[in-house]
């Protein structure tokens, strides 16, 4: 097994698009610099929040390389390598290795809804055919299947599996993961709203979405999660308010709209997602106003 010490905050960067729909390299590099300046200990390129499903294979490969080159060794870069076809997953892994990524974040096969036996066979096949260190990505809502702690324990024997991102949203599942594999794999949660309970049970990190909008907030929330600091509740209210913004429309479109309203525009989403409707934008503006989130706009 490849040894890694990944931990802390790993934001999944949005992919900024310009007016003509192409990737805005300049804005993307600024997002990387902001993330690292605000305490990110790794970044994820072309993940779900980065709209990997709307990128061509060539764009994903170029984004991996752009990210690695601009990061310049400051933090590990993980590549989102999920896809529909096994061959396309392996091609993404090969592109990530060629770009110099530290690892890849990988869902089970999308849409197919494989059985536990098929999930294991899939990851075994990927592990045999790439040297890329892998962070398993459990997202039952998106993938339609749950990579249970028992399955993760079985998969932890694969030599290239080094971490797990659990987006089940269930703290008992995260607890069981830490107990079963925490000494072999780095255990991450997929939502910043789970930072406090996840850190309490021994999770190593969070794969983050709000960090690229309010980096100092998420950094402070992570740092104080185990301290009992009396300001933790106030920070938590803001973290949860950001997530209410994200739930005001299609998640990844709503993240970009929240960024726009707080002066961190990253352009519109690509089809199949659309810019939010006026009433959805108004809902986000109301949350921002009532929660006072503008204080994070220039942080």
Secondary structure, DSSP 8 states (H G I E B T S, - for coil): -------EEEEE----B-TTSSB-HHHHHHHHHHHHHTT-SEEEESSTTTTGGGS-HHHHHHHHHHHHHHHTTSSEEEEE---SSHHHHHHHHHHHHHHT-SEEEEES-TTT---HHHHHHHHHHHHHT----EEEEE-HHHHSS---HHHHHHHTTSTTEEEEEE-S--HHHHHHHHHHHTTTSEEEES-GGGHHHHHHTT--EEEESGGGTSHHHHHHHHHHTTTT-TTHHHHHHHHHHHHHHHTTSSHHHHHHHHHHHTT-------TTS----HHHHHHHHHHHHHHTGGGGTT-
